[in-house]
Amino acid sequence: MSSIEDYMLPCINKQLFGFDCLGCGLQRAIALIFQGHFIDAFKMYPAVYTLILLAIVLVLNIFMSFKHQESIKKWLFIVNIAIIVISYFIKLSTTNIQ
């Protein structure tokens, strides 16, 4: 029986250079959400929930407009980038220590 991990895309950056990229862990985090492991998904990729929120806002914005939509999208992008970058550097610093 195959698992969902058999169908995940490999990280090219990790294969070529030997270290994780900024997106490493996102596929597994989404898989963990579908399996009901919400805390583990956050631990795997802390920006997973804000990225889902951003995706929902972007899709809704295709079909309807709402008040302050540009400001909301801008701040969601900024928050997501900050979470991704900060968690990436935390991951790098903790993996070098261990």
N, C-alpha and C positions, 0 to 999 in steps of 0.2 A: 504494500500500500504506500502510495507516495504522499508526501507532506507538502504543505504550501511552500516550504523553503526550497523544494526542488524546482519551482517555477520562478523564483526571484532572480532578478538581474544581478550579475556580479558587479562590484565596484571596480571600474577601470583604473581609477586612481590608485586604489589599494593594490591591484594586480601589477601596475607598472612601477609604482614608487614605494610600495610597502607600508603606507600609512593611510588612515581613513580620510575621507573627504568631508565636506560640510554636510553632505546629505546621507552619509552612512548611518544606517539604523532606521531610516524613515520607512522603508518597506516592511521591516520586521515590526516596527511600532504599529503600523496600520493593521498588519496581520494579528498582532496581539489584541488590538481593539476589537476586531471581528471575533476573536476567541473569548472576549469578555475580560481580558486581563488589563484593565484600565491603568492601574498604577504601574505595572510593568511596562506598558507602552510609554508612559511618561518618563520612566527611568531610561528606557532605550533611546528615546528622542524627545527631549523636553518641549520642542516646538510643535509637536504633532497636533495638539488641540487648537492652538492658535492658527495653524495652517489650515485645519479643517474649517474653522470659523471664517478665515479669509476666503477660502474656496466657496463657502456658502454665500458670503456677501457678494463675491464676484459673479456667481451664477444668478443670484437673485437680481443683481443689477442689470443683467442682460434683459430680463423680462419686465422689470419695473424700476422706476427711479424713486429715490427716497431722499428725505431731507438730509443734508450734510453728507451725501454719499462720497464725494471726493475726499473730504476730510477723514471720514471713517476708513476709507481704503488706504489713504496715505499713512495714517497712524497704525493700521494693522500691518502694513508692509514694514514700517519702522520697528514695531514691536517684534515681528517675526525675525527680521534680520538680526536684531539685538540678541534675541534668545538663541538663535542658531549659532552666532559667532561666539557668544559667551560660553554656551555649553560645549562648543567645539574646543575652545581653549582649556576649559576645565577637564574635558576628556583627555586631551593631549597631555596635560600636566599630570593627571593621575595615572595614565598608562606609562609614563616615563619613570614615575616613582616606583611602581610595583615591579 
